[in-house]
Amino acid sequence: MPLFKKSRKTERAADGGLVRFVVRAAPLALLTAASLAAQAPAQPARPRNMLIGRAVPDPAAVERGQKIFSANCGFCHGTNAQGGDSGPDLVRSPLALDDERGDKIGPVILQGRTNKGMPAFHLPAEQIQDIAAFLRSRQQAAIDRNAYTILNVVTGDAQKGREYFNGQGRCSTCHSPTGDLAGLAKKYDAVALQSRFLYPRARPGDSQPVRSQVTVTLASGQTVSGTLDYLDDFNVALRDDAGEYHSFSRDPRLKIDVRDPLAAHAELIKKYTDSDMHNLLAYLVTLK
């Protein structure tokens, strides 16, 4: 039994006051939230690069760190941190690669390595973190293959490349500069052309890909021929001229004859010198 009993009128009054409080407080809460949101600095979204696993450092910290690094460390490690006359490459340094906000490089900077000729640098923690941000940016730039700029790859001697094509390389036994290779340099730029003759396997989008042909001879003597679709230690599969798919389990009674028109390219990869590749490319880019 409650000691005090509220009347319905009192309850209604109390409820009404609560409602009025909530209604009046709601705009105030929204105003406060909006004010806090306005005060918080907007963080621009940075595009995700799948080649880079760790957080990309703040560009402002990288810029500050580059200036500090160049002034204090560049004379030994190079201004780009890739090593100098007396200091090692810090882009590939295991210590620098493991660093997080200066936790690994900080003690080295502050204490130095006098036995290796590195003096101590008494830098504040903020500057060490900026140096760490600069080094991380250099490491990520080395990792990011998408940002790599390919320079001129045509550096060989075209005449020597022609001689290799018709002689030692034996390319002319399968190809002709006035036949299948006519206008080749109009179809591909130098970078793509280099990739094509070194690694000529079929690529997505090729209109007429070159594929291996295979003949399978069964124990009964029956033969099935076509384009090789799959081959491993256990199975072989092909598509015949009509497009029909055939698959066979490999056993000692099954004979498989594979004819790879690109086998000569695979063999040349083992024999090319740098000069051979550069000279051959220099010749191929003249086939316009």
Phi and psi in degrees as GROMACS dihedral restraints (atoms count N, CA, C in turn):
[ dihedral_restraints ]
;  ai    aj    ak    al  type     phi  dphi    fc
    3     4     5     6     1   -65.5    20    10
    4     5     6     7     1   144.5    20    10
    6     7     8     9     1   -69.1    20    10
    7     8     9    10     1   -33.8    20    10
    9    10    11    12     1  -123.8    20    10
   10    11    12    13     1   133.8    20    10
   12    13    14    15     1  -113.7    20    10
   13    14    15    16     1   120.3    20    10
   15    16    17    18     1   -79.9    20    10
   16    17    18    19     1   142.8    20    10
   18    19    20    21     1   -79.6    20    10
   19    20    21    22     1   162.2    20    10
   21    22    23    24     1   -61.9    20    10
   22    23    24    25     1   -33.6    20    10
   24    25    26    27     1   -64.8    20    10
   25    26    27    28     1   -41.1    20    10
   27    28    29    30     1   -65.6    20    10
   28    29    30    31     1   -41.0    20    10
   30    31    32    33     1   -62.9    20    10
   31    32    33    34     1   -42.1    20    10
   33    34    35    36     1   -64.1    20    10
   34    35    36    37     1   -38.4    20    10
   36    37    38    39     1   -64.8    20    10
   37    38    39    40     1   -43.3    20    10
   39    40    41    42     1   -63.8    20    10
   40    41    42    43     1   -43.1    20    10
   42    43    44    45     1   -62.2    20    10
   43    44    45    46     1   -41.6    20    10
   45    46    47    48     1   -62.2    20    10
   46    47    48    49     1   -39.0    20    10
   48    49    50    51     1   -65.6    20    10
   49    50    51    52     1   -38.1    20    10
   51    52    53    54     1   -65.1    20    10
   52    53    54    55     1   -42.0    20    10
   54    55    56    57     1   -62.8    20    10
   55    56    57    58     1   -44.3    20    10
   57    58    59    60     1   -62.6    20    10
   58    59    60    61     1   -37.0    20    10
   60    61    62    63     1   -65.7    20    10
   61    62    63    64     1   -44.8    20    10
   63    64    65    66     1   -63.0    20    10
   64    65    66    67     1   -44.4    20    10
   66    67    68    69     1   -63.6    20    10
   67    68    69    70     1   -40.3    20    10
   69    70    71    72     1   -74.4    20    10
   70    71    72    73     1   -32.4    20    10
   72    73    74    75     1   -76.8    20    10
   73    74    75    76     1   -28.4    20    10
   75    76    77    78     1   -58.5    20    10
   76    77    78    79     1   -50.5    20    10
   78    79    80    81     1   -59.3    20    10
   79    80    81    82     1   -35.9    20    10
   81    82    83    84     1   -63.7    20    10
   82    83    84    85     1   -42.0    20    10
   84    85    86    87     1   -64.0    20    10
   85    86    87    88     1   -41.5    20    10
   87    88    89    90     1   -65.0    20    10
   88    89    90    91     1   -39.5    20    10
   90    91    92    93     1   -64.5    20    10
   91    92    93    94     1   -40.8    20    10
   93    94    95    96     1   -64.7    20    10
   94    95    96    97     1   -44.6    20    10
   96    97    98    99     1   -61.9    20    10
   97    98    99   100     1   -41.7    20    10
   99   100   101   102     1   -64.8    20    10
  100   101   102   103     1   -38.4    20    10
  102   103   104   105     1   -64.7    20    10
  103   104   105   106     1   -42.8    20    10
  105   106   107   108     1   -64.9    20    10
  106   107   108   109     1   -39.5    20    10
  108   109   110   111     1   -64.7    20    10
  109   110   111   112     1   -36.5    20    10
  111   112   113   114     1   -69.4    20    10
  112   113   114   115     1   -32.6    20    10
  114   115   116   117     1   -75.1    20    10
  115   116   117   118     1   -30.8    20    10
  117   118   119   120     1   -69.1    20    10
  118   119   120   121     1   128.1    20    10
  120   121   122   123     1   -66.6    20    10
  121   122   123   124     1   134.6    20    10
  123   124   125   126     1   -72.4    20    10
  124   125   126   127     1   130.9    20    10
  126   127   128   129     1   -99.3    20    10
  127   128   129   130     1   112.5    20    10
  129   130   131   132     1   -64.1    20    10
  130   131   132   133     1   137.5    20    10
  132   133   134   135     1   -71.2    20    10
  133   134   135   136     1   130.9    20    10
  135   136   137   138     1  -100.9    20    10
  136   137   138   139     1   133.8    20    10
  138   139   140   141     1   -61.6    20    10
  139   140   141   142     1   140.6    20    10
  141   142   143   144     1   -82.3    20    10
  142   143   144   145     1   126.9    20    10
  144   145   146   147     1  -109.5    20    10
  145   146   147   148     1   118.0    20    10
  147   148   149   150     1   -68.6    20    10
  148   149   150   151     1   -15.1    20    10
  150   151   152   153     1   -81.7    20    10
  151   152   153   154     1   -13.6    20    10
  153   154   155   156     1  -114.1    20    10
  154   155   156   157     1   118.5    20    10
  156   157   158   159     1   -88.3    20    10
  157   158   159   160     1   -27.8    20    10
  159   160   161   162     1  -102.3    20    10
  160   161   162   163     1   164.9    20    10
  162   163   164   165     1   -59.8    20    10
  163   164   165   166     1   140.3    20    10
  165   166   167   168     1   -77.9    20    10
  166   167   168   169     1   128.7    20    10
  168   169   170   171     1   -67.4    20    10
  169   170   171   172     1   158.2    20    10
  171   172   173   174     1   -63.5    20    10
  172   173   174   175     1   128.1    20    10
  174   175   176   177     1   -57.8    20    10
  175   176   177   178     1   -34.9    20    10
  177   178   179   180     1   -66.0    20    10
  178   179   180   181     1   -40.5    20    10
  180   181   182   183     1   -65.8    20    10
  181   182   183   184     1   -37.6    20    10
  183   184   185   186     1   -63.0    20    10
  184   185   186   187     1   -43.7    20    10
  186   187   188   189     1   -63.8    20    10
  187   188   189   190     1   -44.1    20    10
  189   190   191   192     1   -64.2    20    10
  190   191   192   193     1   -43.4    20    10
  192   193   194   195     1   -63.1    20    10
  193   194   195   196     1   -36.1    20    10
  195   196   197   198     1   -63.0    20    10
  196   197   198   199     1   -41.9    20    10
  198   199   200   201     1   -66.1    20    10
  199   200   201   202     1   -43.1    20    10
  201   202   203   204     1   -66.0    20    10
  202   203   204   205     1   -42.7    20    10
  204   205   206   207     1   -63.2    20    10
  205   206   207   208     1   -45.9    20    10
  207   208   209   210     1   -61.4    20    10
  208   209   210   211     1   -39.3    20    10
  210   211   212   213     1   -73.7    20    10
  211   212   213   214     1   -34.1    20    10
  213   214   215   216     1  -106.8    20    10
  214   215   216   217     1   -29.1    20    10
  216   217   218   219     1  -119.2    20    10
  217   218   219   220     1   -19.6    20    10
  219   220   221   222     1   -62.5    20    10
  220   221   222   223     1   -29.3    20    10
  222   223   224   225     1   -67.3    20    10
  223   224   225   226     1   -20.4    20    10
  225   226   227   228     1  -107.7    20    10
  226   227   228   229     1   -42.3    20    10
  228   229   230   231     1   -97.7    20    10
  229   230   231   232     1     0.2    20    10
  231   232   233   234     1    83.0    20    10
  232   233   234   235     1   147.3    20    10
  234   235   236   237     1   -66.1    20    10
  235   236   237   238     1   -21.7    20    10
  237   238   239   240     1  -101.2    20    10
  238   239   240   241     1     8.8    20    10
  240   241   242   243     1    69.8    20    10
  241   242   243   244     1    14.7    20    10
  243   244   245   246     1   -97.0    20    10
  244   245   246   247     1    18.7    20    10
  246   247   248   249     1    99.9    20    10
  247   248   249   250     1   150.5    20    10
  249   250   251   252     1  -136.5    20    10
  250   251   252   253     1  -156.6    20    10
  252   253   254   255     1   -66.0    20    10
  253   254   255   256     1   -34.7    20    10
  255   256   257   258     1  -125.4    20    10
  256   257   258   259     1    -2.9    20    10
  258   259   260   261     1  -121.3    20    10
  259   260   261   262     1   146.3    20    10
  261   262   263   264     1   -75.5    20    10
  262   263   264   265     1   166.9    20    10
  264   265   266   267     1   -69.6    20    10
  265   266   267   268     1   119.1    20    10
  267   268   269   270     1   -92.4    20    10
  268   269   270   271     1   -11.1    20    10
  270   271   272   273     1   -68.4    20    10
  271   272   273   274     1   -34.2    20    10
  273   274   275   276     1  -110.5    20    10
  274   275   276   277     1    11.1    20    10
  276   277   278   279     1   -68.9    20    10
  277   278   279   280     1   125.4    20    10
  279   280   281   282     1   -56.3    20    10
  280   281   282   283     1   -37.4    20    10
  282   283   284   285     1   -64.5    20    10
  283   284   285   286     1   -47.5    20    10
  285   286   287   288     1   -68.2    20    10
  286   287   288   289     1   -34.1    20    10
  288   289   290   291     1   -67.1    20    10
  289   290   291   292     1   -31.5    20    10
  291   292   293   294     1   -84.8    20    10
  292   293   294   295     1    -6.5    20    10
  294   295   296   297     1   -69.8    20    10
  295   296   297   298     1   143.7    20    10
  297   298   299   300     1  -130.8    20    10
  298   299   300   301     1   107.5    20    10
  300   301   302   303     1    55.4    20    10
  301   302   303   304     1    34.3    20    10
  303   304   305   306     1    90.0    20    10
  304   305   306   307     1     7.8    20    10
  306   307   308   309     1   -70.3    20    10
  307   308   309   310     1   -24.7    20    10
  309   310   311   312     1  -100.3    20    10
  310   311   312   313     1   -44.0    20    10
  312   313   314   315     1   -79.8    20    10
  313   314   315   316     1   -22.5    20    10
  315   316   317   318     1   -56.0    20    10
  316   317   318   319     1   -53.2    20    10
  318   319   320   321     1   -59.4    20    10
  319   320   321   322     1   -35.4    20    10
  321   322   323   324     1   -67.2    20    10
  322   323   324   325     1   -42.4    20    10
  324   325   326   327     1   -63.3    20    10
  325   326   327   328     1   -45.2    20    10
  327   328   329   330     1   -73.2    20    10
  328   329   330   331     1   -34.8    20    10
  330   331   332   333     1   -99.1    20    10
  331   332   333   334     1   -22.7    20    10
  333   334   335   336     1    72.8    20    10
  334   335   336   337     1   177.8    20    10
  336   337   338   339     1  -135.4    20    10
  337   338   339   340     1    78.6    20    10
  339   340   341   342     1   -61.6    20    10
  340   341   342   343     1   -29.4    20    10
  342   343   344   345     1   -69.0    20    10
  343   344   345   346     1   -16.8    20    10
  345   346   347   348     1  -112.3    20    10
  346   347   348   349     1     9.1    20    10
  348   349   350   351     1    87.5    20    10
  349   350   351   352     1    11.2    20    10
  351   352   353   354     1  -100.4    20    10
  352   353   354   355     1   119.5    20    10
  354   355   356   357     1   -78.2    20    10
  355   356   357   358     1   167.7    20    10
  357   358   359   360     1   -81.5    20    10
  358   359   360   361     1   144.0    20    10
  360   361   362   363     1  -121.2    20    10
  361   362   363   364     1   119.0    20    10
  363   364   365   366     1   -90.0    20    10
  364   365   366   367     1    78.2    20    10
  366   367   368   369     1  -102.5    20    10
  367   368   369   370     1   146.0    20    10
  369   370   371   372     1   -67.0    20    10
  370   371   372   373     1   159.8    20    10
  372   373   374   375     1   -57.9    20    10
  373   374   375   376     1   -36.6    20    10
  375   376   377   378     1   -63.4    20    10
  376   377   378   379     1   -40.0    20    10
  378   379   380   381     1   -70.9    20    10
  379   380   381   382     1   -35.4    20    10
  381   382   383   384     1   -64.1    20    10
  382   383   384   385     1   -39.8    20    10
  384   385   386   387     1   -65.7    20    10
  385   386   387   388     1   -35.7    20    10
  387   388   389   390     1   -67.4    20    10
  388   389   390   391     1   -38.7    20    10
  390   391   392   393     1   -62.1    20    10
  391   392   393   394     1   -41.8    20    10
  393   394   395   396     1   -62.1    20    10
  394   395   396   397     1   -37.6    20    10
  396   397   398   399     1   -65.7    20    10
  397   398   399   400     1   -40.2    20    10
  399   400   401   402     1   -63.6    20    10
  400   401   402   403     1   -45.2    20    10
  402   403   404   405     1   -63.9    20    10
  403   404   405   406     1   -39.7    20    10
  405   406   407   408     1   -62.4    20    10
  406   407   408   409     1   -38.9    20    10
  408   409   410   411     1   -65.7    20    10
  409   410   411   412     1   -37.0    20    10
  411   412   413   414     1   -68.0    20    10
  412   413   414   415     1   -40.0    20    10
  414   415   416   417     1   -63.6    20    10
  415   416   417   418     1   -43.9    20    10
  417   418   419   420     1   -69.7    20    10
  418   419   420   421     1   -31.0    20    10
  420   421   422   423     1   -65.7    20    10
  421   422   423   424     1   -36.0    20    10
  423   424   425   426     1   -70.5    20    10
  424   425   426   427     1   -32.1    20    10
  426   427   428   429     1   -74.7    20    10
  427   428   429   430     1   -36.0    20    10
  429   430   431   432     1   -76.3    20    10
  430   431   432   433     1    93.7    20    10
  432   433   434   435     1   -66.7    20    10
  433   434   435   436     1   -23.6    20    10
  435   436   437   438     1   -67.7    20    10
  436   437   438   439     1   -21.6    20    10
  438   439   440   441     1   -94.4    20    10
  439   440   441   442     1    -0.4    20    10
  441   442   443   444     1   -73.4    20    10
  442   443   444   445     1   130.8    20    10
  444   445   446   447     1   -98.3    20    10
  445   446   447   448     1   118.9    20    10
  447   448   449   450     1   -79.3    20    10
  448   449   450   451     1   125.3    20    10
  450   451   452   453     1   -87.6    20    10
  451   452   453   454     1  -173.7    20    10
  453   454   455   456     1   -63.1    20    10
  454   455   456   457     1   120.0    20    10
  456   457   458   459     1   -97.2    20    10
  457   458   459   460     1    -7.0    20    10
  459   460   461   462     1   -90.1    20    10
  460   461   462   463     1    89.2    20    10
  462   463   464   465     1  -122.9    20    10
  463   464   465   466     1     2.7    20    10
  465   466   467   468     1   -91.7    20    10
  466   467   468   469     1  -171.8    20    10
  468   469   470   471     1  -104.8    20    10
  469   470   471   472     1   114.2    20    10
  471   472   473   474     1   -62.1    20    10
  472   473   474   475     1   -38.5    20    10
  474   475   476   477     1   -65.3    20    10
  475   476   477   478     1   -43.2    20    10
  477   478   479   480     1   -65.5    20    10
  478   479   480   481     1   -33.9    20    10
  480   481   482   483     1   -65.7    20    10
  481   482   483   484     1   -37.9    20    10
  483   484   485   486     1   -64.5    20    10
  484   485   486   487     1   -41.1    20    10
  486   487   488   489     1   -64.9    20    10
  487   488   489   490     1   -38.5    20    10
  489   490   491   492     1   -67.0    20    10
  490   491   492   493     1   -40.1    20    10
  492   493   494   495     1   -58.8    20    10
  493   494   495   496     1   -43.8    20    10
  495   496   497   498     1   -90.9    20    10
  496   497   498   499     1   -10.2    20    10
  498   499   500   501     1  -119.4    20    10
  499   500   501   502     1  -102.9    20    10
  501   502   503   504     1   -56.2    20    10
  502   503   504   505     1   -38.8    20    10
  504   505   506   507     1   -74.4    20    10
  505   506   507   508     1   -21.5    20    10
  507   508   509   510     1    57.6    20    10
  508   509   510   511     1    27.8    20    10
  510   511   512   513     1   -64.5    20    10
  511   512   513   514     1   -33.0    20    10
  513   514   515   516     1   -68.6    20    10
  514   515   516   517     1   -11.7    20    10
  516   517   518   519     1   -72.2    20    10
  517   518   519   520     1   -19.3    20    10
  519   520   521   522     1  -119.0    20    10
  520   521   522   523     1   -28.1    20    10
  522   523   524   525     1  -121.0    20    10
  523   524   525   526     1   156.9    20    10
  525   526   527   528     1  -135.3    20    10
  526   527   528   529     1   132.1    20    10
  528   529   530   531     1   -66.4    20    10
  529   530   531   532     1   -18.4    20    10
  531   532   533   534     1  -104.9    20    10
  532   533   534   535     1    -0.3    20    10
  534   535   536   537     1  -112.3    20    10
  535   536   537   538     1  -106.6    20    10
  537   538   539   540     1   -67.6    20    10
  538   539   540   541     1   -21.3    20    10
  540   541   542   543     1   -99.3    20    10
  541   542   543   544     1     2.6    20    10
  543   544   545   546     1   -61.7    20    10
  544   545   546   547     1   129.7    20    10
  546   547   548   549     1    73.1    20    10
  547   548   549   550     1    14.1    20    10
  549   550   551   552     1   -58.4    20    10
  550   551   552   553     1   -41.8    20    10
  552   553   554   555     1   -71.9    20    10
  553   554   555   556     1   -15.0    20    10
  555   556   557   558     1   -80.3    20    10
  556   557   558   559     1   -25.4    20    10
  558   559   560   561     1   -83.7    20    10
  559   560   561   562     1   -35.1    20    10
  561   562   563   564     1  -128.7    20    10
  562   563   564   565     1   143.8    20    10
  564   565   566   567     1   -76.8    20    10
  565   566   567   568     1   175.2    20    10
  567   568   569   570     1   -62.4    20    10
  568   569   570   571     1   -39.6    20    10
  570   571   572   573     1   -65.8    20    10
  571   572   573   574     1   -46.9    20    10
  573   574   575   576     1   -66.0    20    10
  574   575   576   577     1   -37.0    20    10
  576   577   578   579     1   -64.3    20    10
  577   578   579   580     1   -42.6    20    10
  579   580   581   582     1   -60.6    20    10
  580   581   582   583     1   -44.2    20    10
  582   583   584   585     1   -64.0    20    10
  583   584   585   586     1   -38.0    20    10
  585   586   587   588     1   -67.0    20    10
  586   587   588   589     1   -42.1    20    10
  588   589   590   591     1   -82.0    20    10
  589   590   591   592     1   -22.5    20    10
  591   592   593   594     1   -81.6    20    10
  592   593   594   595     1   -39.4    20    10
  594   595   596   597     1  -132.1    20    10
  595   596   597   598     1    79.6    20    10
  597   598   599   600     1   -85.4    20    10
  598   599   600   601     1    13.2    20    10
  600   601   602   603     1   -61.6    20    10
  601   602   603   604     1   157.6    20    10
  603   604   605   606     1   -58.7    20    10
  604   605   606   607     1   140.9    20    10
  606   607   608   609     1  -119.2    20    10
  607   608   609   610     1   154.1    20    10
  609   610   611   612     1   -57.8    20    10
  610   611   612   613     1   133.4    20    10
  612   613   614   615     1    96.0    20    10
  613   614   615   616     1    -9.6    20    10
  615   616   617   618     1   -64.7    20    10
  616   617   618   619     1   129.1    20    10
  618   619   620   621     1   -74.7    20    10
  619   620   621   622     1   -34.9    20    10
  621   622   623   624     1  -133.3    20    10
  622   623   624   625     1    71.8    20    10
  624   625   626   627     1   -66.1    20    10
  625   626   627   628     1   143.8    20    10
  627   628   629   630     1   -88.8    20    10
  628   629   630   631     1   121.4    20    10
  630   631   632   633     1  -126.4    20    10
  631   632   633   634     1   155.3    20    10
  633   634   635   636     1   -70.7    20    10
  634   635   636   637     1   144.8    20    10
  636   637   638   639     1  -105.6    20    10
  637   638   639   640     1   150.8    20    10
  639   640   641   642     1  -142.9    20    10
  640   641   642   643     1   145.3    20    10
  642   643   644   645     1  -123.1    20    10
  643   644   645   646     1   125.6    20    10
  645   646   647   648     1  -108.7    20    10
  646   647   648   649     1   124.7    20    10
  648   649   650   651     1  -108.6    20    10
  649   650   651   652     1   120.8    20    10
  651   652   653   654     1   -80.7    20    10
  652   653   654   655     1   168.7    20    10
  654   655   656   657     1   -60.5    20    10
  655   656   657   658     1   -28.5    20    10
  657   658   659   660     1   -76.2    20    10
  658   659   660   661     1   -10.6    20    10
  660   661   662   663     1    99.1    20    10
  661   662   663   664     1   -11.5    20    10
  663   664   665   666     1   -67.1    20    10
  664   665   666   667     1   141.0    20    10
  666   667   668   669     1  -117.7    20    10
  667   668   669   670     1   144.8    20    10
  669   670   671   672     1  -130.9    20    10
  670   671   672   673     1   126.1    20    10
  672   673   674   675     1  -123.0    20    10
  673   674   675   676     1   155.6    20    10
  675   676   677   678     1   168.2    20    10
  676   677   678   679     1  -164.1    20    10
  678   679   680   681     1   -84.2    20    10
  679   680   681   682     1   127.8    20    10
  681   682   683   684     1   -63.7    20    10
  682   683   684   685     1   127.3    20    10
  684   685   686   687     1  -106.1    20    10
  685   686   687   688     1   -36.6    20    10
  687   688   689   690     1  -158.7    20    10
  688   689   690   691     1   141.8    20    10
  690   691   692   693     1  -153.2    20    10
  691   692   693   694     1   125.3    20    10
  693   694   695   696     1  -144.2    20    10
  694   695   696   697     1  -165.0    20    10
  696   697   698   699     1   -71.6    20    10
  697   698   699   700     1   -12.3    20    10
  699   700   701   702     1  -118.1    20    10
  700   701   702   703     1   -27.5    20    10
  702   703   704   705     1  -140.5    20    10
  703   704   705   706     1   156.5    20    10
  705   706   707   708     1  -137.1    20    10
  706   707   708   709     1   139.1    20    10
  708   709   710   711     1  -137.2    20    10
  709   710   711   712     1   148.7    20    10
  711   712   713   714     1  -150.3    20    10
  712   713   714   715     1   166.0    20    10
  714   715   716   717     1  -120.8    20    10
  715   716   717   718     1   127.6    20    10
  717   718   719   720     1   -80.4    20    10
  718   719   720   721     1  -178.0    20    10
  720   721   722   723     1   -62.5    20    10
  721   722   723   724     1   -24.5    20    10
  723   724   725   726     1   -86.1    20    10
  724   725   726   727     1    -2.5    20    10
  726   727   728   729     1    88.9    20    10
  727   728   729   730     1     3.9    20    10
  729   730   731   732     1   -78.8    20    10
  730   731   732   733     1   138.5    20    10
  732   733   734   735     1   -90.6    20    10
  733   734   735   736     1   133.2    20    10
  735   736   737   738     1  -128.3    20    10
  736   737   738   739     1   135.7    20    10
  738   739   740   741     1  -132.4    20    10
  739   740   741   742     1   138.6    20    10
  741   742   743   744     1  -135.3    20    10
  742   743   744   745     1   142.1    20    10
  744   745   746   747     1   -82.0    20    10
  745   746   747   748     1   135.0    20    10
  747   748   749   750     1   -80.3    20    10
  748   749   750   751     1   132.8    20    10
  750   751   752   753     1  -148.4    20    10
  751   752   753   754     1   169.4    20    10
  753   754   755   756     1   -58.1    20    10
  754   755   756   757     1   -23.3    20    10
  756   757   758   759     1   -84.4    20    10
  757   758   759   760     1   -11.0    20    10
  759   760   761   762     1   -92.2    20    10
  760   761   762   763     1   127.9    20    10
  762   763   764   765     1  -105.2    20    10
  763   764   765   766     1   134.2    20    10
  765   766   767   768     1  -125.9    20    10
  766   767   768   769     1   125.1    20    10
  768   769   770   771     1  -120.3    20    10
  769   770   771   772     1   108.3    20    10
  771   772   773   774     1  -102.3    20    10
  772   773   774   775     1   131.2    20    10
  774   775   776   777     1  -116.4    20    10
  775   776   777   778     1   105.8    20    10
  777   778   779   780     1  -101.2    20    10
  778   779   780   781     1   109.2    20    10
  780   781   782   783     1   -68.7    20    10
  781   782   783   784     1   -11.8    20    10
  783   784   785   786     1  -103.2    20    10
  784   785   786   787     1     8.2    20    10
  786   787   788   789     1   -60.5    20    10
  787   788   789   790     1   -35.8    20    10
  789   790   791   792     1   -63.6    20    10
  790   791   792   793     1   -35.8    20    10
  792   793   794   795     1   -64.8    20    10
  793   794   795   796     1   -41.4    20    10
  795   796   797   798     1   -63.5    20    10
  796   797   798   799     1   -36.1    20    10
  798   799   800   801     1   -71.2    20    10
  799   800   801   802     1   -35.8    20    10
  801   802   803   804     1   -66.7    20    10
  802   803   804   805     1   -31.8    20    10
  804   805   806   807     1   -55.7    20    10
  805   806   807   808     1   -34.0    20    10
  807   808   809   810     1   -75.7    20    10
  808   809   810   811     1   -16.5    20    10
  810   811   812   813     1  -111.7    20    10
  811   812   813   814     1   -22.8    20    10
  813   814   815   816     1   -54.8    20    10
  814   815   816   817     1   137.9    20    10
  816   817   818   819     1   -96.8    20    10
  817   818   819   820     1   168.4    20    10
  819   820   821   822     1   -59.1    20    10
  820   821   822   823     1   -41.2    20    10
  822   823   824   825     1   -63.9    20    10
  823   824   825   826     1   -40.0    20    10
  825   826   827   828     1   -58.1    20    10
  826   827   828   829     1   -47.5    20    10
  828   829   830   831     1   -65.3    20    10
  829   830   831   832     1   -44.4    20    10
  831   832   833   834     1   -67.4    20    10
  832   833   834   835     1   -41.2    20    10
  834   835   836   837     1   -67.5    20    10
  835   836   837   838     1   -40.7    20    10
  837   838   839   840     1   -65.1    20    10
  838   839   840   841     1   -41.1    20    10
  840   841   842   843     1   -63.7    20    10
  841   842   843   844     1   -41.4    20    10
  843   844   845   846     1   -60.0    20    10
  844   845   846   847     1   -33.5    20    10
  846   847   848   849     1   -75.5    20    10
  847   848   849   850     1   -43.2    20    10
  849   850   851   852     1   -63.3    20    10
  850   851   852   853     1   -34.2    20    10
  852   853   854   855     1   -70.4    20    10
  853   854   855   856     1    -8.7    20    10
  855   856   857   858     1   -87.6    20    10
  856   857   858   859     1    -8.0    20    10
  858   859   860   861     1   -83.8    20    10
  859   860   861   862     1    76.2    20    10
